[in-house]
Amino acid sequence: QRMDGEEGERFEEEVKEELDAVESVFAEELQDVVHEPEQWLRISIRPDTAGEELQVFCSLSLKISLPAGYPRKHAAEFHLENLVGLSDEDSREMQEELLRVSNEMKEDQCPALFNLIQTAKDFVNTRNTPSDDCCICLCPFEGDEEFFKTPCAHCFHAECLARWTHDQHVQARAKQARQGKKEEEEEKDETRCPICRGSLGQELVKLLSRWTEPLASEHSRACQQEAEEAERQRKVKQKETAAKQWEERRRKEEEEREA
């Protein structure tokens, strides 16, 4: 028995109800739930990204144990497992915050599961940035910058990756033009990761279009301006050539008259 007497039975019933409620609310995130002989659960903690997997940069598993006497005599115990994208300092700060919440709930003799889970979720939301630098510009990620993680788990600033994919697209088109391929014969170049050459996937390419489309429009305008300038230079050169030819003919005619 976890406690003696009617009060103990009441607390045990409250703990059971709390576990049942957690199972109902967090059914998809729960990894393990044990009711007897010990009571504990393990839950996946991930940032809120509205289902966008490419925007998940950190995660962990949170194991919460409910010792005998919880919540009246003892606080809930917890352990962080399988940390991804979180530094040692992040782990330490998170444990301190969870310990604070657990002790506060114990002092109030209140169930702590929901508070601990929400505290962990709130924490990873504030740390949901890549721990490494951008693989293109080699600069760190700031909280207000937009960035992406590829399906192959490489992280880039959105603008850096968009610029790189745009440049690759332009180079591919230039290569096909040099090979004399007609538009209908051009190969479909698949957008690939700058690091491992793995496919970026249609979902990420679609998200990148917010940056690549303006780049494509800018490139198109630059190409048009370059073509117009080349045509202007051609006409200028044509006029200069015609003027030189006319001058040469005039000079020869004068020489013939003098002779």
Secondary structure, 3 states (H helix, E strand, C coil): CCCCHHHHHHHHHHHHHHHHHHHHHCCCCEEEEECCCCEEEEEEECCCCCCCHHHCCCEEEEEEEECCCCCCCCCCEEEEEEEECCCHHHHHHHHHHHHHHHHHHHHCCCCCHHHHHHHHHHHHHHCCCCCCCCCCCCCCCCCCCCEEECCCCCEEEHHHHHHHHHHHHHHHHHHHHHCCCCHHHCCCCCCECCCCCCECHHHHHHHHHHHHHHHHHHHHHHHHHHHHHHHHHHHHHHHHHHHHHHHHHHHHHHHHHHC
